[in-house]
Amino acid sequence: MRVYKFGGASVKDAEAVRNLERVLRLTGVDDTFVVISAMGKTTNAMEEIVDSYFDDKKGMVEAVAEVYEFHLKIVENLFEDKDHAIFKSIAALFDELRGFLTWNKSPNYNFVYDQVVCYGELLSTVIISTYLNKTGIENTWLDVRNLIKTDSNYRDVKVDWDRTQKKVSKGLEKNKLYITQGFLGSDDNNFTTTLGREGSDYSAAIIAYCIDAASVTIWKDVPGVLNADPRHFQETRLLEKISYREAIELAFYGASVIHPKTLQPLQRKEIPLYVKSFLHPQDPGTMVGKGMGIEPEIPCFIVKKNQVLMKLSSLDFSFIVEDSIGELFKLLHDYRMKVDLIQNSAISFSVCVDNKFGKLEELLKNLEGKFKVVHYENVSLYTIRHFDTAAIESLENGREVLLEQRGKETVQLVVNQS
């Protein structure tokens, strides 16, 4: 069995859903497990619902209505019969969502987030599964929350691999097409959990690992893995082949085309990963596999925006050594900071972090009692793999470089976004 993953851009509207059907007809549907994200920018819209739940109840009602109207228009475009059961299915999901928002008593933002945002994937897969059945592509809809089991660290969970393996491999039949959700799982209490933003790629890898899949294909709006994100860089080039190791390096540094956790389970079982265009499904795209290096070997550019650079030094000019560094990493862990770059000398320590959970102010107050702290918000972290002089100069041109770090194959620059 092979695993396909379709992201939000590939199912953003009715025409995109029809294109997904076309891709399946071109590539075949037997022995295929399809993982689908929320439609278009739905996850962003669901996050607004969560925020307004805590801050603006009136705005929350309006935000839910907007998401409903968005999906209703897609359904009306795909289904001419206005009495089709899909309309009741969609209404039932929104009734569930409104019900949760009414009776929930938990003040835990991350818990509420996972229970609400999940409806984006539930809606997209119910619509697409029903549409494919209508057009003659018989499929079985599965609730991935019954398959992928996790801990209860909402928004950033760890997978329980043993339980997930048993759940996923149970009851699958050959020559079938299965449709399920990306991004989601459930904990011991069967509350919904999420695997982190852009976690649908990881969902596909988890399922592939558990069923010993022949391959995984991630369908994108780009030709494959490029040497840079075309939204931020000009003159990008397609990488035709990448080794697991190189792809993991790129993902670790933040290449957006592949989720950082996706590659490890695939590498363990040597399952090839293809990244292809859903607009040109017969083009070869990029293959990620065992021991291929990178072809062609050219500089690869990665950028992470809206980062925070903190420069710390000891108050008494004493050395920052193992106990100090250990304390710093514990604080970064406690305040849930994602560390993207570290650099230290005898009396200073610099770290570039992602303030994903909004705890920077609390962390700074804690640090300022123990260290001299200078911090810069809204900086960009640029990483170049297989760098050369021209590649570095292209990034330094006209930018204020706050920090630079070089290795044999990789250079990283922290610069002011302005």
C-alpha angles and dihedrals in degrees: 000000000000128000125224125192122198117191131210095273091056092057101031096126144356094282090052090052089053089051090053087055089051092051091052092049091049096047099033131250107231118110091007129139111197121200115195133192128213116288117272112310094346094123089059089050091050090051088055089054090053092049093048091047088067099034112021119023093180091052089049092061090051092047092053090049091052092053090048092051091048092056094039091058091052091049092047089052093050099041119051092184104082090195092059114132091240090078091059091045092055093045090051092054091052090048087055091050094049089046092056092047089052102046102030113115100177115115090197106119095199093051092049090046093058094045092051107035092053091074090075091067094039091054096046095049095045090051095046096043091050092046093050091050088050091053093049101264100124113211143160120236115218129190103230090204087074090054111039112058121193144166121268100258091123118219092011107045133165120229121243095223099188095052092041092051091055094046097047098045094047117101101354114146130209123252092024134126115225126193121199143152130270125217096031140103137145138239132226091282091051092246113147118261131187130220097220130278112312087018095140090090088056090049090056091050092049092052092044091052093049095050097037089240122204091228146337122230122194110200113212141170089246128072092252136292108347127199088244140011106269089214090067106022136049128223098027122182133209118251104217099191132016131178119234089248094053092045091050089051091051092047092047091055091050110268099169098210093074126038111239094238096044100084103051098071090043092051092050090061096028092240109168118236122211124195110198142165117259087204092057103025095169094059114102098240118181127323121207113196149126123323103341102124108207128310119230098021102221134137113287118208125207128177132192113192131197094035129151123232116201122189113194131185133176116267093227098038090251119148120278099226139157099304093047093046090047090053091048093052091048090054091048088051094046092052091044097240116167105224114216102167137011132187128172141179132181095288105014140061125193125191133177112207142176110236090209096151097042097242098126096110092052091048093050092052089053094046096046091066091060107026142029102254131198115177136183121201128203095026125149125234113210121193125190119193115199089011128189132187094267092052092053093046091051090060098040092053107118095343130116107237110211097178137007129191127179134193132172095279104009137059124186127197128189109204138172109260091221 
